[in-house]
Amino acid sequence: MKKQMNKIAIKSLKGVSILAFAGFLSKVLAALYRFPYQNLVGDQGFYAFQQVYPFYSIITTLSLTALPNFLSSLIHSSDNPEDETRHFFQLSFILSILSFIILLIFHHAIAKLMGQEKLAQPLVMATLPILLVPFLSLYRGRLQAQLKMTQTAFSQIIEQVVRVSLIICAALLFTHLSTNVYVISFLAMLGSFIGGVVALGYLMSSSRLEFKGLFVHFTDLASKAKIVQKFGLSSLVFTFFMVYMLLLQMIDVFFVKNALMQMPQGMTSNRAEILKGIYDRGQPFLQLGLVLTTSILTDALPHLTKLGKIPQKIWHNVVHLSIALTVGLVILLPDMNDVLFKSHDQSLSLQLFILQVPLFSIIQLHHHDFFLKGKNKLSALILLTGLSLKLLLVYPLTVSFGLIGTSLSSVLTLIVIYLLYSYDNRKAPKELLNLQFWLAIMMMSIVVLTTNHFLVVHDRFLQFAKILLLTVIGAITFFKLSKLKFKDLIV
C-alpha cells in the first residue's frame, strides 16, 4: 500500500512538473510573439491588440489553471464525483453564456469607455473564447484528477502555438491587404479563439473521456449553489491573484488613452493611441521578467503546500533573481527598445514600468505565504486596496506626467501592496541586507555598462547579438559573485 502511495505521489509530482514546463513555455511564447507583431503593425496596431488582450487573457487563465485545478480537487474530495462534475460543468456553462451575452450587449459601450469605439469588434472576438471555458475546464480538470497531466500540457502548448502562428499571420496581412489596425486586431483575436478550438479538439480526440448526461438536472440550482460554496474563499482569492496583473492592465486600458488626451499640451486621438502602444511595449518585458520567478513558485507549490510554509531558500532565490533580472533589463532596455521595436521612444517610462518585476515577485511570495497560513480574507483586502489605489492614481498621474505617470501608478500601487503584506507578515527583508548580493549587482552593472559603452555597433542584427552577449556576460558575473547557482533555482 505504501509503495502504491509513493508511486501516486511520484506520478503527481512528475505531472505538476510537466504542467509547470508547459506553462513556462507558453508564457515565453506569449511574450516573444509581441516583438514581431509590433514590428509588423506599428505602435497603433499594438495598441489596438493590447487594449482587448486582458479580456482574452483573463478568460484563458480560468480555462488553463483556475477552473481545472478546482475541478480536480473537487473530484478528489467528493463522494459523488460524477454528479459534482456535471453540476460544475453546468454552472460554468451558464456563467460563460451569461458573461458573453452581457459583453455582447455592452461591447460598444465598453469600447467607448476605452476611448475608441472601433475596438468594439475586436473586443467581441477577444471575449468569444469564454464559450470554450466550460469544455476546456472539464477536460483539463478530469485529466488532472486522473494524474494525466501530459495531455493537459500538450493542449496548452498546442493552443499557444496555433494562437501565436495565426496572430503573426494576421500581422503579415496588415502589410499586404489592410491598413486598418482594428481589423487586424479582430483577426489576431480570431486566431486566439481558433487556438482554443484546436486545443479542445485535441483533448476530445486524445483523452477518450466519457461524459454522460452533462445536461441532466440542469435546473437543480441547489446543487450548483453547493459547488459555489465548495469553491470557497481560498480558491477565490487564489484565482483573484492569478489574474491580478491582468486587472492592473485592465485599469490602464480604460484610463490611459483618455488621460493622455487630457494632458495640458493637448493630444490627438491617434497620437494618444500610439503613445499607449509604446507603453504596452513594457508588457512582454514584464512577462519575460516574471516568468522565471513565477515558475520557481509554480513548480514548488505542491511541496510548499505539504510543508506548510515557504522555505528561506525560495525567498532568497526569488528576491535575488528578480532584482538581478530587473537591473539587467533596466540597463539594457534602451538598446532593447531600439533593436526590438525600432524606436528609442519613452525608454524612461518603460524602465520605470519594469520595476514591477521584483515588486510583484516578492508580493507573490507574501501572497503564497498568506495562502498557506489561511489568511485569505486579509490577503483579499490587501489586493483590493491595491486595485483601488491604482484606480485613484492612474488618471491624475498620467495627465500630469504622461507615460512616466502611468508607470509610476503601477509601481506605487505594488509598493503599497508589498508594504501592507510585509507589515502583517512581520517578515524582515533579510535577502535585501545581503552585502555579497549587492556587490554582485554593482559589479554586474559596471561590467555590462562598460562593455556596452565600448562595444559600439550600428547594424540591427549586430545590436541584437550585442544584447545577447551583454546578457550572458552580466549573468555570468552575477552568478559568479553572488554564489547563486542555477541548480538552486529548482526546489
C-alpha positions as CSV (number, residue, x, y, z in Angstrom):
1,M,0.0,0.0,0.0
2,K,2.8,2.3,0.9
3,K,4.6,1.6,-2.4
4,Q,1.4,2.3,-4.3
5,M,1.0,5.7,-2.5
6,N,4.6,6.6,-3.3
7,K,4.1,5.8,-6.9
8,I,1.0,8.0,-7.0
9,A,2.9,10.8,-5.3
10,I,5.8,10.5,-7.8
11,K,3.4,10.5,-10.7
12,S,1.7,13.5,-9.3
13,L,4.9,15.5,-8.9
14,K,6.0,14.5,-12.4
15,G,2.7,15.7,-13.7
16,V,3.0,19.0,-12.0
17,S,6.5,19.4,-13.4
18,I,5.1,18.8,-16.9
19,L,2.4,21.3,-16.4
20,A,4.9,23.8,-15.0
21,F,7.1,23.4,-18.0
22,A,4.2,23.8,-20.4
23,G,3.1,26.9,-18.5
24,F,6.7,28.3,-18.7
25,L,6.9,27.6,-22.5
26,S,3.5,29.1,-23.1
27,K,4.4,32.3,-21.2
28,V,7.7,32.7,-23.1
29,L,5.8,32.3,-26.4
30,A,3.2,34.7,-25.3
31,A,5.9,37.3,-24.5
32,L,8.1,36.7,-27.6
33,Y,5.5,37.0,-30.3
34,R,4.7,40.6,-29.3
35,F,8.1,41.8,-30.7
36,P,7.5,40.7,-34.3
37,Y,3.8,41.7,-34.0
38,Q,4.6,45.2,-33.1
39,N,7.3,45.4,-35.8
40,L,4.6,44.5,-38.4
41,V,1.6,46.5,-37.2
42,G,3.4,49.5,-35.5
43,D,2.6,51.1,-32.2
44,Q,-1.0,52.0,-33.0
45,G,-1.6,48.4,-34.2
46,F,0.0,47.1,-31.0
47,Y,-2.3,49.5,-29.0
48,A,-5.4,48.0,-30.8
49,F,-4.3,44.5,-29.9
50,Q,-3.2,45.2,-26.3
51,Q,-6.4,47.1,-25.5
52,V,-8.5,43.9,-25.8
53,Y,-5.9,41.4,-24.8
54,P,-6.5,41.5,-21.0
55,F,-10.1,40.3,-21.6
56,Y,-8.8,37.3,-23.5
57,S,-6.0,36.6,-21.1
58,I,-8.3,36.5,-18.0
59,I,-10.6,34.1,-19.8
60,T,-7.7,31.7,-20.7
61,T,-6.3,31.8,-17.1
62,L,-9.7,30.4,-16.0
63,S,-9.7,27.6,-18.6
64,L,-6.0,26.8,-18.2
65,T,-5.4,26.8,-14.5
66,A,-8.1,28.1,-12.1
67,L,-11.1,26.0,-13.0
68,P,-9.3,22.8,-13.9
69,N,-7.4,22.9,-10.6
70,F,-10.7,23.4,-8.8
71,L,-12.5,20.6,-10.6
72,S,-9.5,18.3,-10.0
73,S,-9.6,18.9,-6.2
74,L,-13.5,18.7,-6.3
75,I,-13.3,15.2,-7.8
76,H,-10.7,14.0,-5.3
77,S,-12.7,15.3,-2.3
78,S,-16.2,14.3,-3.5
79,D,-18.2,11.2,-2.5
80,N,-20.1,11.5,-5.8
81,P,-17.6,12.9,-8.3
82,E,-19.8,12.3,-11.4
83,D,-22.7,14.3,-10.2
84,E,-20.5,17.1,-8.9
85,T,-18.5,17.2,-12.2
86,R,-21.8,17.5,-14.1
87,H,-23.0,20.4,-11.8
88,F,-19.6,22.1,-12.1
89,F,-19.8,21.9,-15.9
90,Q,-23.4,23.2,-15.9
91,L,-22.6,26.1,-13.6
92,S,-19.5,27.1,-15.7
93,F,-21.6,26.7,-18.9
94,I,-24.4,29.0,-17.5
95,L,-21.9,31.6,-16.3
96,S,-19.9,31.6,-19.6
97,I,-23.1,32.1,-21.7
98,L,-24.4,34.9,-19.4
99,S,-21.0,36.6,-19.4
100,F,-20.7,36.5,-23.2
101,I,-24.3,37.8,-23.6
102,I,-23.6,40.7,-21.2
103,L,-20.3,41.6,-23.0
104,L,-22.1,41.3,-26.4
105,I,-24.8,43.7,-25.3
106,F,-22.4,46.3,-23.9
107,H,-19.4,45.9,-26.2
108,H,-19.9,49.2,-27.9
109,A,-20.3,51.0,-24.5
110,I,-17.1,49.3,-23.2
111,A,-15.2,50.2,-26.3
112,K,-16.3,53.8,-25.9
113,L,-15.1,53.8,-22.3
114,M,-11.7,52.7,-23.6
115,G,-11.7,55.8,-25.8
116,Q,-12.0,54.1,-29.2
117,E,-15.4,52.7,-30.5
118,K,-13.6,50.9,-33.3
119,L,-12.4,48.4,-30.7
120,A,-15.9,47.1,-30.3
121,Q,-15.5,44.2,-32.8
122,P,-12.0,43.1,-31.6
123,L,-13.5,43.1,-28.1
124,V,-16.3,40.7,-29.1
125,M,-13.7,38.4,-30.6
126,A,-11.4,38.6,-27.6
127,T,-14.3,37.5,-25.3
128,L,-15.6,34.8,-27.6
129,P,-13.2,32.2,-26.0
130,I,-15.3,32.4,-22.8
131,L,-17.7,30.0,-24.6
132,L,-14.9,27.4,-24.6
133,V,-14.1,27.7,-20.9
134,P,-16.7,25.1,-19.6
135,F,-15.5,22.4,-22.1
136,L,-11.7,23.1,-21.7
137,S,-12.0,23.2,-17.9
138,L,-14.0,20.0,-17.9
139,Y,-11.4,18.0,-19.9
140,R,-8.4,19.5,-18.2
141,G,-9.8,19.1,-14.7
142,R,-10.8,15.5,-15.3
143,L,-7.4,14.7,-16.7
144,Q,-5.6,16.4,-13.9
145,A,-7.8,14.4,-11.4
146,Q,-6.5,11.2,-13.1
147,L,-2.9,12.5,-12.9
148,K,-2.8,12.6,-16.8
149,M,-1.0,15.9,-16.9
150,T,0.8,15.3,-20.3
151,Q,-2.4,15.7,-22.4
152,T,-3.3,18.9,-20.5
153,A,0.2,20.2,-21.0
154,F,0.2,19.4,-24.7
155,S,-3.2,21.1,-25.1
156,Q,-1.8,24.2,-23.6
157,I,1.2,24.2,-25.9
158,I,-0.9,23.4,-29.0
159,E,-3.3,26.3,-28.1
160,Q,-0.4,28.7,-27.7
161,V,1.4,27.6,-30.9
162,V,-1.7,27.8,-33.1
163,R,-2.7,31.1,-31.5
164,V,0.8,32.8,-31.9
165,S,1.1,31.5,-35.5
166,L,-2.3,32.9,-36.5
167,I,-1.6,36.2,-34.7
168,I,1.6,36.6,-36.7
169,C,-0.3,35.7,-39.9
170,A,-2.8,38.4,-39.1
171,A,0.0,40.9,-38.7
172,L,1.5,39.9,-42.0
173,L,-1.8,40.5,-43.7
174,F,-1.6,44.1,-42.4
175,T,1.5,44.7,-44.5
176,H,-0.3,43.4,-47.7
177,L,-4.1,43.6,-47.5
178,S,-5.3,46.1,-45.0
179,T,-4.1,49.2,-43.2
180,N,-6.9,49.1,-40.6
181,V,-5.3,48.2,-37.3
182,Y,-8.7,47.4,-35.7
183,V,-9.4,44.8,-38.4
184,I,-6.0,43.2,-37.8
185,S,-6.7,43.2,-34.0
186,F,-10.0,41.4,-34.7
187,L,-8.2,38.8,-36.9
188,A,-5.5,38.4,-34.2
189,M,-8.2,37.7,-31.6
190,L,-9.9,35.3,-34.0
191,G,-6.6,33.4,-34.1
192,S,-6.7,33.2,-30.4
193,F,-10.2,31.7,-30.5
194,I,-9.2,29.2,-33.1
195,G,-6.2,28.2,-30.9
196,G,-8.7,27.3,-28.2
197,V,-10.9,25.3,-30.6
198,V,-7.9,23.3,-31.8
199,A,-6.8,22.6,-28.2
200,L,-10.4,21.4,-27.4
201,G,-10.3,19.2,-30.5
202,Y,-7.0,17.7,-29.3
203,L,-8.4,17.0,-25.8
204,M,-11.6,15.4,-27.2
205,S,-9.7,13.1,-29.7
206,S,-6.8,12.1,-27.4
207,S,-8.4,11.7,-23.9
208,R,-11.3,9.4,-24.7
209,L,-13.1,10.6,-21.6
210,E,-16.7,9.8,-21.4
211,F,-19.2,12.3,-20.1
212,K,-22.7,11.0,-19.6
213,G,-25.7,13.2,-19.0
214,L,-23.9,16.5,-18.8
215,F,-27.1,18.5,-19.1
216,V,-29.3,16.2,-16.9
217,H,-30.9,18.0,-13.9
218,F,-29.8,21.3,-15.5
219,T,-32.3,23.3,-13.3
220,D,-31.0,21.9,-10.0
221,L,-29.9,25.2,-8.6
222,A,-29.3,23.9,-5.0
223,S,-26.5,21.5,-6.2
224,K,-24.9,24.4,-8.2
225,A,-25.0,26.6,-5.1
226,K,-23.1,23.9,-3.2
227,I,-20.4,23.9,-5.9
228,V,-20.1,27.7,-5.4
229,Q,-19.7,27.1,-1.6
230,K,-17.1,24.5,-2.2
231,F,-15.1,26.9,-4.4
232,G,-14.6,28.8,-1.2
233,L,-12.8,31.9,-0.2
234,S,-9.3,30.4,-0.6
235,S,-9.9,29.4,-4.2
236,L,-11.5,32.7,-5.0
237,V,-8.5,34.7,-3.6
238,F,-6.0,32.4,-5.3
239,T,-7.8,32.9,-8.6
240,F,-8.0,36.6,-8.0
241,F,-4.3,36.8,-7.5
242,M,-3.7,34.7,-10.7
243,V,-5.4,37.5,-12.8
244,Y,-4.2,40.4,-10.6
245,M,-1.6,41.8,-13.0
246,L,-4.2,41.5,-15.8
247,L,-6.6,43.5,-13.7
248,L,-4.0,46.2,-13.3
249,Q,-3.6,46.2,-17.1
250,M,-7.4,46.4,-17.5
251,I,-7.4,49.6,-15.5
252,D,-4.8,51.1,-17.9
253,V,-7.0,50.0,-20.8
254,F,-9.8,52.2,-19.6
255,F,-7.9,55.2,-18.3
256,V,-4.5,55.8,-20.0
257,K,-5.6,56.9,-23.5
258,N,-8.3,59.1,-22.1
259,A,-5.8,60.6,-19.7
260,L,-3.2,61.3,-22.4
261,M,-5.8,63.3,-24.3
262,Q,-6.4,65.5,-21.3
263,M,-2.7,66.5,-20.9
264,P,-2.2,70.3,-20.8
265,Q,-0.3,70.3,-24.1
266,G,-3.2,68.6,-25.8
267,M,-3.1,65.4,-27.9
268,T,-4.9,63.9,-30.8
269,S,-6.6,60.5,-30.5
270,N,-4.1,58.9,-32.9
271,R,-1.1,60.2,-31.0
272,A,-2.6,59.0,-27.7
273,E,-3.1,55.6,-29.2
274,I,0.5,55.5,-30.5
275,L,1.8,56.5,-27.0
276,K,-0.4,53.8,-25.3
277,G,1.1,51.3,-27.8
278,I,4.6,52.4,-26.8
279,Y,3.6,52.0,-23.2
280,D,2.3,48.5,-24.0
281,R,5.8,47.5,-25.2
282,G,6.6,47.1,-21.5
283,Q,4.3,44.1,-21.2
284,P,6.5,41.5,-22.9
285,F,9.5,42.7,-20.9
286,L,7.4,42.4,-17.7
287,Q,6.2,39.0,-18.7
288,L,9.7,37.7,-19.5
289,G,10.9,39.1,-16.2
290,L,8.2,37.4,-14.2
291,V,8.2,34.1,-16.0
292,L,11.3,32.7,-14.2
293,T,10.3,33.8,-10.7
294,T,6.7,32.7,-11.2
295,S,7.9,29.3,-12.5
296,I,10.0,28.8,-9.3
297,L,6.9,29.2,-7.2
298,T,4.6,27.2,-9.5
299,D,7.0,24.2,-9.6
300,A,7.4,24.3,-5.8
301,L,3.8,24.8,-4.9
302,P,2.9,21.1,-4.2
303,H,6.0,20.9,-1.9
304,L,5.1,24.1,-0.2
305,T,1.5,23.0,0.4
306,K,2.8,19.9,2.1
307,L,5.5,21.8,4.1
308,G,3.0,24.5,5.1
309,K,5.5,27.3,4.7
310,I,7.9,28.9,2.2
311,P,11.5,27.9,2.9
312,Q,14.1,30.6,3.3
313,K,15.8,29.3,0.2
314,I,12.9,30.2,-2.0
315,W,12.6,33.7,-0.5
316,H,16.3,34.1,-1.1
317,N,16.2,32.8,-4.7
318,V,13.1,34.7,-5.9
319,V,14.1,38.1,-4.3
320,H,17.7,38.0,-5.6
321,L,16.9,36.7,-9.1
322,S,14.0,39.2,-9.6
323,I,16.2,42.1,-8.6
324,A,19.1,40.9,-10.8
325,L,16.8,40.5,-13.8
326,T,15.3,43.9,-13.3
327,V,18.7,45.7,-13.0
328,G,19.8,43.9,-16.2
329,L,16.6,44.9,-18.0
330,V,16.7,48.5,-16.9
331,I,20.4,48.8,-18.1
332,L,19.7,47.2,-21.5
333,L,16.2,48.4,-22.1
334,P,17.1,51.5,-24.2
335,D,19.1,49.3,-26.5
336,M,16.4,46.6,-26.5
337,N,13.8,49.2,-27.3
338,D,15.8,50.2,-30.3
339,V,16.6,46.7,-31.6
340,L,13.2,45.0,-30.9
341,F,10.9,47.9,-31.6
342,K,13.0,50.1,-33.9
343,S,12.5,53.1,-31.6
344,H,14.1,54.8,-28.6
345,D,10.8,56.5,-27.5
346,Q,9.7,56.5,-23.9
347,S,12.6,54.4,-22.6
348,L,12.5,56.0,-19.1
349,S,8.7,55.2,-18.9
350,L,9.5,51.6,-19.8
351,Q,12.4,51.4,-17.3
352,L,10.0,52.5,-14.6
353,F,7.5,50.0,-15.8
354,I,10.0,47.2,-15.5
355,L,10.4,47.9,-11.7
356,Q,7.2,45.9,-11.3
357,V,9.2,42.7,-11.8
358,P,10.9,42.5,-8.3
359,L,7.9,44.1,-6.6
360,F,5.3,41.6,-7.9
361,S,7.8,38.7,-7.5
362,I,8.1,39.5,-3.8
363,I,4.4,40.1,-3.5
364,Q,3.8,36.6,-4.9
365,L,5.9,35.2,-2.0
366,H,3.9,37.0,0.6
367,H,0.6,36.0,-1.1
368,H,1.6,32.3,-1.1
369,D,2.7,32.6,2.5
370,F,-0.7,34.1,3.5
371,F,-2.4,31.3,1.5
372,L,-0.5,28.6,3.3
373,K,-1.4,30.3,6.7
374,G,-5.1,30.6,5.8
375,K,-5.0,34.4,5.8
376,N,-7.2,34.7,2.7
377,K,-9.5,37.5,3.9
378,L,-6.6,39.7,4.8
379,S,-4.8,38.9,1.5
380,A,-8.0,39.8,-0.5
381,L,-8.3,43.0,1.4
382,I,-4.7,44.0,0.6
383,L,-5.1,43.2,-3.1
384,L,-8.4,45.1,-3.3
385,T,-6.7,48.1,-1.6
386,G,-4.0,47.9,-4.3
387,L,-6.6,47.9,-7.1
388,S,-8.4,50.9,-5.5
389,L,-5.1,52.8,-5.3
390,K,-4.3,52.1,-8.9
391,L,-7.8,53.4,-9.9
392,L,-7.1,56.6,-7.9
393,L,-3.6,57.2,-9.2
394,V,-3.5,56.3,-12.9
395,Y,-5.6,59.1,-14.3
396,P,-4.2,62.1,-12.5
397,L,-0.5,60.9,-12.7
398,T,-0.9,60.2,-16.5
399,V,-2.5,63.7,-17.1
400,S,0.4,65.3,-15.1
401,F,3.4,63.3,-16.2
402,G,2.3,61.3,-19.3
403,L,3.5,57.7,-19.6
404,I,6.0,58.2,-16.7
405,G,3.0,58.9,-14.5
406,T,1.2,55.7,-15.8
407,S,4.2,53.6,-14.9
408,L,4.5,55.3,-11.5
409,S,0.9,54.5,-10.8
410,S,1.6,50.8,-11.1
411,V,4.9,50.9,-9.3
412,L,3.5,52.9,-6.4
413,T,0.5,50.5,-6.2
414,L,2.8,47.5,-5.9
415,I,5.0,49.2,-3.3
416,V,1.9,49.8,-1.1
417,I,0.7,46.2,-1.5
418,Y,4.2,45.0,-0.6
419,L,4.3,47.2,2.5
420,L,0.9,46.0,3.6
421,Y,1.9,42.3,3.2
422,S,5.2,42.9,5.0
423,Y,3.6,44.8,7.9
424,D,1.3,42.0,8.7
425,N,3.8,39.3,8.0
426,R,6.4,40.9,10.3
427,K,8.9,39.4,7.9
428,A,12.2,41.4,7.7
429,P,13.6,41.6,4.2
430,K,16.8,39.7,5.1
431,E,17.5,39.0,1.5
432,L,17.9,42.7,0.9
433,L,20.5,43.0,3.6
434,N,22.9,40.6,1.9
435,L,26.1,42.6,1.2
436,Q,27.6,40.0,-1.2
437,F,24.4,40.2,-3.3
438,W,24.6,44.0,-3.7
439,L,28.3,43.8,-4.6
440,A,27.4,41.2,-7.3
441,I,24.7,43.6,-8.6
442,M,27.1,46.5,-8.6
443,M,29.8,44.6,-10.4
444,M,27.3,43.2,-12.9
445,S,26.1,46.7,-13.7
446,I,29.6,48.1,-14.1
447,V,30.7,45.2,-16.4
448,V,27.6,45.5,-18.6
449,L,27.6,49.3,-18.8
450,T,31.4,49.4,-19.6
451,T,31.1,46.7,-22.2
452,N,28.1,48.4,-23.7
453,H,29.9,51.7,-23.9
454,F,33.0,50.4,-25.7
455,L,31.2,47.8,-27.9
456,V,29.6,50.1,-30.5
457,V,27.7,48.6,-33.4
458,H,25.1,50.0,-35.8
459,D,23.6,47.1,-37.7
460,R,20.4,45.9,-36.1
461,F,21.3,42.3,-36.2
462,L,24.7,43.0,-34.6
463,Q,22.9,45.1,-32.0
464,F,20.8,42.1,-31.1
465,A,23.8,39.9,-30.9
466,K,25.5,42.5,-28.6
467,I,22.5,42.5,-26.3
468,L,22.7,38.7,-26.1
469,L,26.4,38.9,-25.4
470,L,25.9,41.5,-22.7
471,T,23.1,39.4,-21.1
472,V,25.4,36.4,-20.9
473,I,28.3,38.5,-19.5
474,G,26.0,40.1,-17.0
475,A,24.5,36.7,-15.9
476,I,27.9,35.1,-15.5
477,T,29.2,38.0,-13.5
478,F,26.2,38.0,-11.2
479,F,26.0,34.2,-10.6
480,K,29.8,34.0,-10.1
481,L,29.9,36.8,-7.5
482,S,26.6,36.2,-5.7
483,K,27.2,32.4,-5.4
484,L,23.7,31.8,-6.5
485,K,23.6,28.6,-8.7
486,F,21.2,27.6,-11.4
487,K,20.5,24.3,-9.6
488,D,19.5,26.3,-6.5
489,L,16.6,27.8,-8.5
490,I,15.0,24.3,-8.7
491,V,13.3,23.3,-5.4
